[in-house]
Amino acid sequence: MANLKSSLKDIRRTKRRTFLNNGYRTNVDKMTKAYHKNPDSKSLSALFSIIDKMAKKNIYHKNKAAREKSRLSKILLRESHPEDFKVIKSKIGKNSQGFKSTGSRSKGSKGQVSNTKK
């Protein structure tokens, strides 16, 4: 257990922040599950608002927030325009030009030590 006053204060501060951050995360999880059951633009905007607030307070990393928002908006797109989503999905495939491998490094070229003595 910490002895310094500042350490004790830091422990109290960490407990308080952890409690609040877990509340935000729980709220987002519940809203996301409800959104998955019935996606609509009103609940999507509410989710975006909370996710943006979490990113602003550094509870979520900004890239995680962007990724979550993108995935949620894709769900709404899929529900509202299923025929368009099928066309988009068919254009992006494993063999498209964007996924070409450019590496030509052979196996074992990175720091392997040979077993032969000189």
BELQUI-V696106 format. One record per residue. SS is DSSP state (H for helix, E for strand, - for the rest). Layout:
# BELQUI-V696106
ss:SS
ss:SS
This chain:
# BELQUI-V696106
ss:-
ss:-
ss:-
ss:-
ss:H
ss:H
ss:H
ss:H
ss:H
ss:H
ss:H
ss:H
ss:H
ss:H
ss:H
ss:H
ss:H
ss:H
ss:H
ss:H
ss:H
ss:H
ss:H
ss:H
ss:H
ss:H
ss:H
ss:H
ss:H
ss:H
ss:H
ss:H
ss:H
ss:H
ss:H
ss:H
ss:H
ss:-
ss:-
ss:-
ss:H
ss:H
ss:H
ss:H
ss:H
ss:H
ss:H
ss:H
ss:H
ss:H
ss:H
ss:H
ss:H
ss:H
ss:H
ss:H
ss:-
ss:-
ss:-
ss:-
ss:-
ss:H
ss:H
ss:H
ss:H
ss:H
ss:H
ss:H
ss:H
ss:H
ss:H
ss:H
ss:H
ss:H
ss:H
ss:H
ss:H
ss:H
ss:H
ss:H
ss:-
ss:H
ss:H
ss:H
ss:H
ss:H
ss:H
ss:H
ss:H
ss:H
ss:H
ss:-
ss:-
ss:-
ss:-
ss:-
ss:H
ss:H
ss:H
ss:-
ss:-
ss:-
ss:-
ss:-
ss:-
ss:-
ss:-
ss:-
ss:-
ss:-
ss:-
ss:-
ss:-
ss:-
ss:-
ss:-
ss:-
ss:-
